[in-house]
């Protein structure tokens, strides 16, 4: 845009006595000088404006608002007092708002447009927890790239994803939005998603800003209740919670979002240790931090700020750069600077961070680069996207149980009953956080199975999962009483060879604000399952859910169980292809499945305790329950295949190494079946004695291996000091001398092990 480059050159000229600079534009990558040239021209109010984010506030295609809050926001936009907006989508609307920012404001600074593109825009990938079950980093990165390309086509240049919170409590509804319970797996997936969203060149037309959230500790809320208090030790904070965030910063993520919760008595939005000391200090993060929705003013509710003005001061001094929908910065920050309660240098630092990201996106070169209506029409929903989300959906499915090889289903000559309201549902498979997707746009399981015409397939609902929405569009009411359709489903099951039952949670039963205290099948579904089982035990249970469920009865009775999550637009096709054996499942659980809610939190990398067992068989004085086993229903990393894999011959190249050396560990993997399959080979390590007590196992590496029938392959991993380091009482990451165990297998429950010793040489 020539007019905009002219404005920029005038800016350069205004900042220098050297008139010749007008004809010598700065190098494209010299963003710091460009930012400073603009910053020196800004009023205090305009600086604050760049840190103000508004939600979309009027029908942009209609007349400008004349009164109320919408009118105020509109005037703020024209005055240059808005730096970014969220929940505005579509080229026409984005262009209209951007035009106001770059053609009507004094300094013509372009806006950022953010949107919750969590697992897709219109074309929806599996929920993030499901994608994590694929353990396929390349596929996860591709999924994020698809979301970025489609979102960028409608004018969006910033997504509030990925969520990288380590989650140990499935009662918390937002587990669906992350990568599960393990910091190593979470770190690898965070990196993949960031690279997918941002690409290798942020100025690319297909790239959008990623946002690592929620910083920090949000998933550790007490009792799994959203927005609740978090209290954790430094050992847990540094070794479990922070690693995926550190990986995100190292991967070049451009934005962070702080979290709603308080952490050890200080709300995260006002936590200087997190934001200034760790993120911007120790990790040298150069992007900017955005508050979560209204979280600056929520410090008043926390009892940490007496009013909005004090909350604004606390947040800015702590390092929170952009205010999302609190209005606290816009209303108070200028006066706080004038009163000396906030240093202008801190304000300038925040503004520099925001402006630099806008330069990196290329918005100063072309503020309308995301506003091409022809490109929008050609891009949204294109066929290649459908193929991509189908690929990741199939890879996300986990086979939990398959007795008597009931799966894969035979393709001809069978009577198959398909039962469950979720089997015909075309909206629920989209899952939570799919706010731009159209209802009824997913392929249902019924539609997917109908493509296989060799069997006699008959469908019965059995029972509704939900009975409609509440007054809030994001909530559903559960059917806890209506069983009138049981009889039809039971009669159908009785007449069939195999029953496929699709049960679980509706897509809107997980996500933000949807914590649960009961992790069983919601409503009357458990009763339906048991009644059908009485007349036909040949059941394939397909679970649609956004969190680990406690299903002990099903695990004891049902011969085949498939964890199919909420898989997005291509859900039904992916599930059908797995059920019929056209795709061999390879997914592994990213979270532990509990036997019951009383075990929670339950996770594989727990501590041993002082009394893990007792020698006296009749003793009760050890760490256990008197009414349930300690072990989970399904462990982290678990997942079956139609292939049969065997691990053997674990060997180390040496039984000891030092900080200047490394060792090689290898294992033989054999496919003892007639079916080609993929296996996620997982390496775990235990530090037997540490300055902090160490977990019984920690995931340290994994590899996806594909083997032909009856093939054998030697799988090798490397272990060095970085593999075994942790955050110690010395307040640093280091590897401690001592004895270790290494485990390799197909889940965290593997028992194939070897020993080694690590020494520190001076």
N, C-alpha and C positions, 0 to 999 in steps of 0.2 A: 504494500500500500504506500504510494508515493507520499501522500499527505502525512502519513504517520512517520515515515523516515525523515521528512522535513522537520516535524516536531522534535524528533530525536536529535537531529543535527543542531537545531536551535538550542536544545538542552545542553549539548556539548559546548556550544559557543558561549552560553551563559555562564558556564562553569570555568571558563578559561579566558585569559587575556590574549591568547593566540588565535587570531581570527582564521588563520590557515587551517585550523582543525576542522572547519566546516567541510572542507573538501577532502578530508582524510578520515573517513569513518574508522572507528576502532575495530580491531580484529573481532571476528564473530565470537571467539571463545573468551574474550576479555570482559566477562560479564560484571566483574566487581567494579571496574571503572565506569561502566555504563550505569550500573545501579547508583553509584555515588553521584553521578552527574544529574540524575533525577532527584535523588534524595535532597540535595542542596537547594532545590527549587520548591520543595514541599513545605506547606504550612504544617503546624502542629496537628491541626484537625485533619488534614489530608493524609498525614502519616497514620493517624489512628484509623482513618477510613480504610486503609489497606489491610487492616487487621480485623475488619468487621465483615462477618459472613451472614447473609440473609437467606432465609428460605424464599422460594418463589412466592410472590405475594399478590399477583393479580393476573387476570386473563390478558396476556400480553397482546393478543390480537384484537382486543377490545379497546375502549377508551381508557385513557390514563385515570387512575383513581383520584377522586376529588376530596375525600375526607377519610378520617380514621387512620389506623396504623399503616394500611397499605399506601395511603397518600404520603405519609411521612417517609416511608421507605423509598417511595418513588422519588421524592425530592432529595433524599440522601444520595440516591444513585446519581442524580443529575449534578450534585455538588461534588462528586468524587469521594464520597464517604462510604463507599462499599468496595471491598477488594475482591470478594468472591461470593458466589451464590450456589445454593444446592437445590436439588429437586426441580430444576428447569431442564427440560429435555425436548429435543426436536430442533432441527436446524432453523426453522422459521422463528421460534421463540428465542433461541440462543442469539441469533443474529440481531434481533430487535433490541435485546438488552445490551449486547456488546456494542451496538451502534450508539446507544446513549452514552456508554462509558468512554468510547474512543472519539466521539464526535461532539459531545455536548459538555463534557467536563473540562476543567481548566488544563489539566496535564495529560488528558487523553490516555490514561493508563488502562490497559485491557483487564477484563475480569477473568477469573478462573470459574469454571462450572463443575461442581462436584455432584456425585450421585452414588447411591449405594449399589454399585455393580458388583455384587458379592459373588455370584456364580453365574453370571451372564446378564445380558440386557434383555432382548426379546428371545433370543435363542438361549435356552437355559441348560447349563451343565449340571451334573450332580451337586448336591449340597457339599460344601467343603469337607465335612467329616467323611462323607462317602468317597470323595476324591482321594483323601488321605489313605483310605483303605486300599487304593490301587498300589501304593508304594512306588508308583511309576512317575518319576520326576519329570521326564520328558513330556509325558501326556498331560500332567498337571500344568506345566508351563504352557503347553499348547492351548489348553482350556482357557487359561488367563489371557493369552494372546487373542483368542477368538473373541472373548468378552471385550477386550480393549478395542479391537478393530470395529466391532459392531457399535460399541458405545461412542467411540470417537466419530463415527459417521453421523450421529444425531446431535453432535455439538458438545458432547461431554469430554472434558479433558482431565478429570480427576475422579478416582474411585476411592471410597472409604474401605479399602480392603488391601491386603489380607488381614484377617484377624489371626494373630499368632499367639493368643493366650493358651498356655498349657492347661488342659482341663482334666481334672481327676474326678469330678462329681457330675454324673449324668442327670441328676435332678435339675441342674442348671440348664435352662433352655438353649443357651447360646453355644453349647457344645457342638451343635450342628454347623456352626460357622467357622470352626477351627480345625486343627489337625490332630487333636487327641491329647493323650496324656504324656507323651514322651518329648523331652526337650531336644534330643538329637534329631528325631524324625521331624519334629516341628520346625527346627532350624533349616533342615534341608528343603522342606516344603515351602517355608516362607521365602527362601531364596528363589525357588522355582517360580512361585507366583509373582514375585516382584519382577523378575526378568521377563515373565510373560506379559505383564501389564505395561512395563516401561520400555521393553525392547532394548536394543543395543544403542539406539540413538533417540534421545528424548524428543528431538525436533521432528521425528518421523510423523507423518500424517496418521499412522495407526497406533501411536503410543499415547498412553495416558499416565498421569501420576498415580503411583501406588501410595497406600497409607498403612503403615504398620500400627495395629491397635490391639488391645487397649493398654496403654502404658501407665501403670503395670499392676498385676495381681488380680485383675478383675475376675478371673475364673476361680479364684480361691475364696469367693464369698461364703460366709458362714451359712450352713444348712442348704447350700445350693440355691439360695433365694436371690434373685437378680437385684443389683444395686446395693447389696448388703455390705456389711463390714468385712474387712480383710485384716487378719493379724497373722503374720508369718515371721519366722526367724531370718536373719541374714543368710544363713546356710541354705534355706529353701529359696529365698529370693534370688540369690546369685547362681545357685546350681540348677534350679528347676525353672523358675519363672523367667529370668532375664535372657538366657541363651538364645531363644528365637528372635528376640528384639535386637540383640547384639548382631546376630546373623543378618537381620534385615538392614541394619545400618551399614554393615560391611558390604552388603549387596547393592548399596547405592539407592535405597529407597529415599524418595524426596520428601515425604511427609510422615509424621507420627501423629497419632491421636491419643490424648490422655484419657483416663478412664473415670467412670462415675464414682468408683468406690473410694473409701479412705483406706490407706495402707499404714498400718501401725499407728493410727491416731491422726494422720495427716491426709486430707483429701488429695488424690493424685493430681488434680488440676492445680493445686497449690503446693506441690511437693518439689522443692528446689533440689533436693538430693537426686531425685529421679531425673528431672529435666535439665537442670544446669550442671550438676556435678557429674552424673553418669553419662547421660545422652550427649549433651553438647560439650562436656568436658572430656571425660575418659574416652568416649567413643568418637569424639571429634565429628559429630553429626552436623552437616552443613545445610540441611533442609530446614523446614519449619514444622512446628507443632500446632495442631488445631485442637481446640477443646471438643469434647463430645457435646451433644446437643444440650445447651443450657447449663453445662456443668460448672461454669464459673459462678453463676448465682446460686447453684445448689450447695455451694460451700456455706451459705447462710443456713440452710436446713441441717447441714452437718453440725452446725454449732462452731464453725471455724472462722466465720466472718460475721460481723454484726449487721452489715448491709451490703448493697450492691457495690458501693464505692470502695469499701474495704476489700471486698472480694476481687474487684478489678486490680487493686494494688497487689494483693497477694499473688494472683495468677501471673501478672506480668513480671513481678520480681522473681517468681519461681521459674519463669521460662516458658510459660504458655503463650504462644505467639498470636494465634488467631482465635477470635471469640465467635463460636457458632451459636447464634440465636440466644445470647444472654443480654445483648445490648449494653453490657457493662462497660466495655471499652469505649464505645461511641459516646456514652453518656458521661463517663467519669475520667477517662485516661488523660485527656488534655489538662484538666484541672489538677490531677494528681502529679503530673510533670511540673506544672507551674508552682505547685505547693511544695515541691521537693520530695514528695513521698515515693515517686518513681523517677529514676534517673533517665534523662532523655537518651542517653547512650544505650540503655536497654531497649527503649522504644525503637531507636534507629536500627539496632541489631535485628529486631523482629521484622521491621519493614524491609531491610536489606534481604533477609532470607526469602520473603515472599516475592519481592521484585526479581531476585535472581532466578527463582524457579520459573517465573513468567518468561524471562529471557531464554532460559534453557528450553522451554517448550516451543519457542519461536513465535510467541504471541506479539512481541514487539515488532517483528518483521512482518507478520500478517495476522492481525487480531481476528480475522475471519477464516483462518485456515481450517477450522472445524465446521464451517458453515456452507457446505456445498450440497444443495438439495438433490442434484442428480446423483451424486455419490451416495447420499443417504438412501435414496430409493434403490440403487443398485446393490447396496451392501447389506442392509438389514434383512436377516433371515435367509441369506443366500445358501445354496445347497452345500457348499464346502463346510459351512458352519455345522449343518446337521450331521454331516459325516464325522466331524471332529467330536461333537458332544456324544454321539453314539459310541465312538471308540472309547472315550473315558468312562462312559456309563457302564459298558461291559467290563472294563478293567476294575471298576469299583465294587463289583458284586463279590461277596464272600460266601463260600459254601461252608456252612457250620456243621452239617451232619448229613450223612448219606449212607444209611444202613441198607444192606441188601442191594446196593446199587440201583435204587429206585430211579435215580437220575443218572444220565440224561433220559428223558422220556422217549419211548419208541415213537417213531413218526407215522406209523400206519397201524390200522387194525385195532385201536383202543377206543374205549369210551372214557372221555375225560370230563370230569365235572370241574368247573371253575367257579369258586365261591368266594364271596366277600365284596362289600361295597367298594372297597379300594381297587378292586380288579377292573372296574369299569370307569373309575374316576379319571378325568382328564385334567383336573386342576391340582389335586393333592400332590401328584408326583413332582410338580414344580418346586415344592418345598417352601420354606420360609425365605424371606429376603429375595423375592423375585418381582420387585415392585413395578417393573416396566413390562413384564410378560402379560400376555392376554390369558384370562381364564379359559379353560377348556382347550388349551393349545398343546397339551402333552399327548403323546401316544399312550393309550391305556394298555394294561396287560391283556385285556380282552382283545383289543385290536392287534396287538403283537402276536398273540397265539392264533388268532383267526387266519393269519398268513400261512400257517401250517395246516394244510387241508387234508392230510392223510388220516386223521382221526376224527371221531365224532365228538365235537366240543360243544358242551352245553353250559350256560351260565345261570347262576342264581345269586341274588344279592345276599341273602341270609339275614343281614341286619345292617342298618345304617350305623356308621361310626359316629357321625355328628347329626345334630338336629337343627342346624342353621347357625347363623352368625349371631353374636350378641350385638349390643348397640355399638360396639367397637368393631370396625371392619377387620381388625387383625386377630380377633378372637373367635373361637367356635364353642358351641355347647355340645357336650358329649351325650350320646344316647346311652342311658343307663337302665332303661326299662322296656323298650319296645322290642319284643321278640316275635312279632306276628309273622315274620317271613322265615322263621326257622324251619317250619314244616316243609316248605318247598325245597329248601337247600338240603335237608336231611333226606328227603325222598330221592332227590337227584343223586346224592352221594351213594345211596344204597344201590342204585342202578348202574354205577360206573365202575370201571376198572381202577382208575386212579383219580384222586381228588387233589386239585391244586387250590389251596386256600391263601388268599392275599389279605393279610391282617396287619394291624399296626396302628400308627398314629397318622392322623390327617396332617397334611403339610403345614397347617397353621397351628399345630399343637406344640411345635418347637420354635425356637428363636427367642428374640429379646422379649423379656417379660413373661415367659412361659415356663416357669419352673414347675416341677411336679414332685409330689411326695410319694406317689405310687408309680412304680416303673413297670407294672404289668401291662397287658393288652388293655387299652381303654374301653370302658363301657361294657357291653354284653358280648364282646368278641371271644373272651375266654370260654364263656358258657357255650357259645356257638361251636367253637373248636372241639370241646369235649363231647357235645351232642353228635357232631358229625363223626367223630372218632368211634363212637359206639357202634355205628352201622358200617363204617369202612375205615380201617386203620391205615390203608395205603395212601397216606397224605403227604403231599409236598407243601410245607408251610413256607410261603414267601413273605418275608417281613418288609413292610414299608415303614420306616421310622427315621427320626432325626437324632436319635440318641441311643446308647445301649439300653436294652430292655432286660428286665428280670423275668425269665420265662421258664422256670424250672419244670413245670408240668409238661410243657411242650418238649423240652430236651429229653425228658424221661420216656415219653410216649410216641412222639412223632418221628418216623423213620428218616425223613429228609427235611432239612431246614436251610433256607437260603436267605442270607441277609442282603436285601436289595435296596435298602435305604429309600431316599427320595432322589430319583436319578435324573430329573429334569425332562426336557422336551422329548427325548428319545427313550424314555423310561421303558415303555411296553416292548419296544423292539429289542432292547438290550436284555430284558428279563427273558423274553421268549427264546432268544438265541442261546442263552445259557441253559434254560430248561430243556431245550431240544438238542443240546450238545454241539451246536454250530459254533459256540465259543466255549472254551474250557476255562472255568473260573480260576483266577490266580490271586484274588484279593486277600489281604490279611488285616485283621482288626487293628485299628489305631487306638482303640480304647478297650479296657477290660469290661466284660459283661458280668455283672454281679448275680449271685444266686437270689438275693433279695435286697431290698433297700436298706436293711439294717447293716449290711456290710460296708456301706459307703462312708468314707471314700475307700475304694479298693483299687489298687494299681500295682503293676508288676515290680517296679523299682522301689519297693518298700524297705524299711530297715529290719534288721534281724531281731531286735529287742534283746533283753537280757535273758528272757525265757522263751525261746522259740519252740522248744519241746521240753518234756521231762522224761527222765529215765524210768520213773515209776509209772507203769501203764494205768494205774488207777488214780493218779494224782489229777487234781483240777487246777493246780497252781502254776499254770503256764498261759501264754497269750493265745486265747482261743475263745470261741463261743460254745455255750453248752447246748445250743439248739440248731447249729448249722456248722458246716465245715468252714475253714479259713480260705480254702481255695475258691477261685471264681468259677462261674458257669463256663466261660470261655476266656482264656488269657489273652493279653496283649500279643499281637503278632501272629495270632492263630488264623488259619484258613486252610480248607481242604481243596482238592482238585479232582478232576476225573482221572488224572494220572496218579500214580503211587510213587512217592519219592522216598528214598532211603539214604540216610547219612551214615558215613563210616570213616574210620582211619584219620582221626584228627591228629595233626602233627605240627610241631613247632620247629622252625629252623634252628632255634637255640632256646634253652630254658632260662636264659638271662640276657639282659641288655642294659645299657646305661643311657644317660641323657644325650650322648653323642652317637648313639647307635639305634638300631631298630631290629625287630624280628619279623619273620614271616610265619603266618599260621595258615594251614590249608586243611581241606576236608574233601572227601570224595562224595559226590552226589550222583545217585543212580535213579533213572526213571524205570521202575519195575512194572511197567504197564505197556499196553499197546496203543496208548494215546499220547500224542505230542502235548507237552504242557510246560507252563512257566512256574518257577518256584522262586520266592523271595528268600534267599539265604541270609540269615541274620547272625551277626556276631555280637556277643555280650561279654562284658568284663566285670569281675568283682574284685575290688580292692579289699583285701582281708583285714587290714588294720590301717586306720587313718586318723589324722588329727581331728577330723570330724568323723563320726560313725558313717560308714558308707553303705549304700544300698546292696541288697543281695545280688542284683544284676543291673547293668546299665547297657542299653543299646549303644554301640559304638560305630557300627558300619552295617551295610547290607548291600546285596547285589541281586538283580533280577536275572535269572538264568533260564533259558529255554532248552529243553532236552527232547530229542526224538525218542520214540519207543525203544526201551531197553538200552538207551545210551548212558554212558558214564562220563562225568567231567570232574576234573580237579579244580576246586574253587580256592583262591588264594586271597588273603587279606594281609595288610601291613599294620604293625603296631609300633608306635614310637611314643615319645614322652607326651606329645600333644594328645594322643589317644586316651591317656590315663590321667590327665590333669583335671583338677577341680578347684573350686574356690575354697581356700583353706582359712583357718583362724588367723593367718598372717595377712588377711585382707588382700590376697592376690591369687591368681590362677597359677598352680604349680603341680608338678608330678612328684609324689612322695616315694621315697625308697621303701621297698618291702615286697611282700609276696602277693601274687594275684592269681586269679583263675580266669580262663577264657572259655567261653561256651559258643558253639555254633549249632544252629538247627533251624527248623521251620517255624518256631514261635519262641516266646520268652520262657516257655515251659521246657525247653530243651535241656537234656542232662548230659549231652556229649561234651566233655570238658578236658582241659589240660592245665598245667600250672607253669608259671614263670615268675622270675624275680627281677625287680628293677632296682638299679643302683644309681646314685648321683655321684659322678666323678667331678673333681674340682680342676 
